[in-house]
């Protein structure tokens, strides 16, 4: 019998601008401002009109570079 791995895969988790704002305790508009002002801030994925999401693993990598 194989053991199931409990690896947390953040590559498959996507966050809305509201969730990104909540993660950093900022306004909903701030991630969009960061996109314009900071070339290192992760670019979101556009899945459809009105559905733009940031990959959690990209945000975590960005956080590591800011330490």
C-alpha positions as CSV (number, residue, x, y, z in Angstrom):
1,X,0.0,0.0,0.0
2,X,1.4,3.4,-1.0
3,X,1.4,6.3,1.5
4,X,-0.2,9.4,0.2
5,X,2.0,12.4,0.3
6,X,0.8,15.5,2.1
7,X,2.8,17.9,0.0
8,X,1.2,21.4,-0.2
9,X,1.2,22.2,-3.9
10,X,0.8,26.0,-4.3
11,X,1.3,25.8,-8.1
12,X,-2.4,24.9,-8.4
13,X,-3.8,27.6,-6.1
14,X,-4.9,30.9,-7.6
15,X,-5.9,34.0,-5.8
16,X,-8.2,36.9,-6.8
17,X,-7.3,40.5,-6.3
18,X,-9.5,40.5,-3.2
19,X,-7.6,37.5,-1.8
20,X,-4.2,39.0,-2.6
21,X,-5.3,42.2,-0.9
22,X,-6.4,40.2,2.2
23,X,-3.1,38.3,2.2
24,X,-1.1,41.5,2.5
25,X,-3.6,43.6,4.4
26,X,-3.9,46.2,1.6
27,X,-6.7,47.6,-0.5
28,X,-8.0,45.7,-3.5
29,X,-6.4,48.3,-5.9
30,X,-2.9,48.0,-4.5
31,X,-1.9,44.8,-6.3
32,X,-2.8,46.5,-9.6
33,X,-0.7,49.5,-8.6
34,X,2.2,47.2,-7.7
35,X,2.0,45.6,-11.2
36,X,2.6,49.0,-12.7
37,X,5.3,50.2,-10.3
38,X,7.2,47.0,-9.4
39,X,8.6,44.9,-12.3
40,X,9.3,42.1,-9.8
41,X,5.7,41.7,-8.6
42,X,4.2,38.6,-10.2
43,X,2.0,38.9,-13.2
44,X,-1.5,37.5,-12.9
45,X,-3.1,35.0,-15.2
46,X,-6.2,36.1,-17.2
47,X,-8.5,33.2,-17.5
48,X,-11.4,35.2,-19.0
49,X,-12.8,38.7,-19.1
50,X,-13.2,39.6,-15.4
51,X,-11.3,36.5,-14.1
52,X,-7.7,37.4,-13.3
53,X,-5.8,35.4,-10.7
54,X,-2.3,35.3,-9.2
55,X,-0.7,32.0,-8.6
56,X,0.0,31.5,-4.9
57,X,3.5,30.0,-5.6
58,X,4.5,33.1,-7.6
59,X,3.4,35.3,-4.7
60,X,5.4,33.2,-2.2
61,X,8.5,33.4,-4.4
62,X,8.1,37.2,-4.6
63,X,7.8,37.3,-0.8
64,X,11.1,35.4,-0.4
65,X,12.9,38.0,-2.6
66,X,11.5,40.8,-0.4
67,X,13.1,39.6,2.8
